[in-house]
Amino acid sequence: MHVLLVEDDLVLADGISRILGGQGMVVDVVQNGLDADRVLQLRAVSVVVLDIGLPGIDGFEVVRRLRLRGDTVPV
């Protein structure tokens, strides 16, 4: 399973990434909404773990853009 983790708190992102990776998941980590939107335009992921309060654009805007593109990936 390929997970996109979007979290701007580096300590929290590291912990979550280690836990998911320990369960055999491939985890990509980005720290802001604009990077998340870019990644989601370029490659498919199985699931997105998304913080709401992000620099750039917030998590709600990331999901709005994702759905406007017709992407139904679980968030």
C-alpha positions in Angstrom: 0.0 0.0 0.0 1.3 3.4 -1.0 0.4 6.2 1.5 0.8 10.0 1.1 1.3 11.5 4.5 0.7 15.3 4.6 1.9 16.7 7.9 3.8 19.9 8.7 4.9 18.9 12.2 8.1 17.1 11.5 8.2 15.0 14.7 4.6 13.9 14.2 5.2 13.1 10.5 8.3 11.0 11.5 6.4 9.0 14.0 3.4 8.3 11.8 5.7 7.5 8.9 7.7 5.0 11.0 4.5 3.3 12.3 3.0 2.9 8.8 6.3 1.8 7.3 6.6 -0.8 10.1 3.3 -2.2 8.8 4.8 -2.7 5.4 3.4 0.5 3.8 5.4 2.7 1.4 5.1 6.2 2.8 5.8 9.5 1.0 5.8 12.6 3.3 5.1 16.2 2.3 4.8 19.1 4.6 2.4 21.5 2.9 -0.8 21.5 0.8 0.8 22.7 -2.4 3.3 19.9 -2.4 0.5 17.4 -1.6 -1.6 18.7 -4.5 1.4 18.4 -6.9 2.2 14.8 -5.8 -1.4 13.8 -6.2 -1.4 15.2 -9.7 1.7 13.2 -10.7 1.2 9.8 -9.1 -1.4 7.5 -7.7 -1.5 6.6 -4.0 -3.6 4.1 -2.1 -4.6 6.5 0.7 -3.9 10.0 1.9 -3.4 10.8 5.5 -4.0 14.6 5.6 -3.6 17.3 8.2 -6.1 20.1 7.8 -4.1 23.0 9.1 -1.3 23.2 6.5 0.9 26.0 5.2 0.1 27.1 1.6 -3.3 25.6 1.0 -5.2 23.8 3.8 -6.3 20.2 3.8 -9.8 21.0 2.7 -8.5 22.7 -0.4 -6.3 19.7 -1.2 -9.3 17.4 -1.0 -11.4 19.9 -3.1 -8.8 19.9 -5.9 -8.4 16.2 -5.7 -12.2 15.6 -6.1 -12.5 18.2 -8.9 -10.0 16.0 -10.9 -12.2 13.0 -10.3 -9.8 11.3 -8.0 -11.6 9.1 -5.4 -8.6 8.1 -3.4 -9.6 7.6 0.3 -8.5 10.5 2.5 
